[in-house]
Amino acid sequence: QVQLVESGGGLVQTGGSLRLSCAASGRTFRMAWFRQAPGKEREFVATISGSGSNPYVLNSVKGRFTISTDNANNTVYLQMNSLRPEDTAVYYCAASQIFYADYVSPTRYDYWGRGTQVTVSS
């Protein structure tokens, strides 16, 4: 029922910024961003309610990444500043129409975008 489309990825130098967008075609209760680097498992990055409440960002990226929403357009954003090479990954948008307390688990999300590549060069 819900379709997600990510955009905004690209190539950036260390210290640069990118803003990822995820447009949702249907109503959601929770939105999240995950990332997956080559050879590694999918990692939780940030989450926010479908209404834009209770944003939470992984501790290791606090102060650099910010999650937000545009409720009128059913869009979630991930603003990434001070990017580092270790941030290089495919970034995925995820959504759920049911609330789950264990929001860091990929298995709790029913819908996924196809991903957008973020590459940070030295």
N, C-alpha and C positions, 0 to 999 in steps of 0.2 A: 504493500500500500504506500509506503514511504520510499521515495527515491532521493538520493543524496549525490550532489555533484560538487567536487572540490575544485578550487582554482587558486592561483597565486604563487605556486611554486616556481623555482628557478635557480639560477646560479648566482651566488653572491660571495663577496670576499669576507674574510674574518672581520667581525665588528660591524657588519652591515645588518640591514633589516629586511624583513619580508612580512607581508600580511596575507595569510591564507583565509579563504572564504569557503563556506559550505552552504549551499542552497538546498533547502528541504522542500519537497513537493507536498508533504503532508504534515499534520500536527504531531508534535512529539512532546514527551514529558522530560526527557533528559538527552542532552547532546554531549559529545565528547570528541577529543582528538587523541589518536594514537599514532605512533611512529614505528617503523621497522627498518633498521639498518641492515646492510648486507650480512648474512650469516648469523643474525640475531633474531630473537623472538620479538613479537609485537609488544611495544611498551606503552603504557598509559602516559599521557601528557597533561591533559586538562579536561575538565567537565563543567557543565553549567545546566541549569534547568531550562526547559523549553520556553519559559517565560522570562528568562534572564536573571533569575535569582541564584544565590549561593554558588558563585564561581569558585572553582578550586583548581590550582595549578600544582603540578608535581614540585616537590620541594627543591629539587636540583635545578629547576629553571625559574624559580620565583625571583622576581626582580628583573627578569629578561623577557618572559612570555606573559601575555595577558589574553584571557578569553572573554568574549563579549558576544552580544546578540543584537540583531536588528529585528525586533518582533514583527514589525509591519511587513517585512520581506521574508520572514521565516529563514533567516540566515544567521549562521554562527561564524565568528571570526577568531583567528589566532594571530595576534600581533607578536612577532618575534624580533627582538632587538639584541644587539651585541652577540650576533651569531658566531658560533665556533665550529671548527671542522667536525667535532663529535656530534653536532646536531644534524649532520648529513643523514638523510633517511627518506623513505617514502612516508608521507604523512596522510593518514586516513581519518575521515570524518565518520562518526558512528552515532546512531540514534536508537532510542528505545521509547516505546509507548507505554511502558510499565515502569514504575519506580523500583529500583533496587538499591539497597544500601551499599553493596559491594561494587561500586561503580568503576573500580580500577580493573575489573576483570573483563576481558574482551568477550567472554561467553555471555555476558549479560546484555549485550546489544544485538538487536534484531536486524538492523539495517546498516549497511556500509557503503561508502563511496568507493570509487575505483582507485583513489589515491592520487597524490600530486608529489612530484619529486622535488626535494630541497637539497641542494648541494652547496656546501660552504668550503671555499678554497682557502688555502693558507696564504 
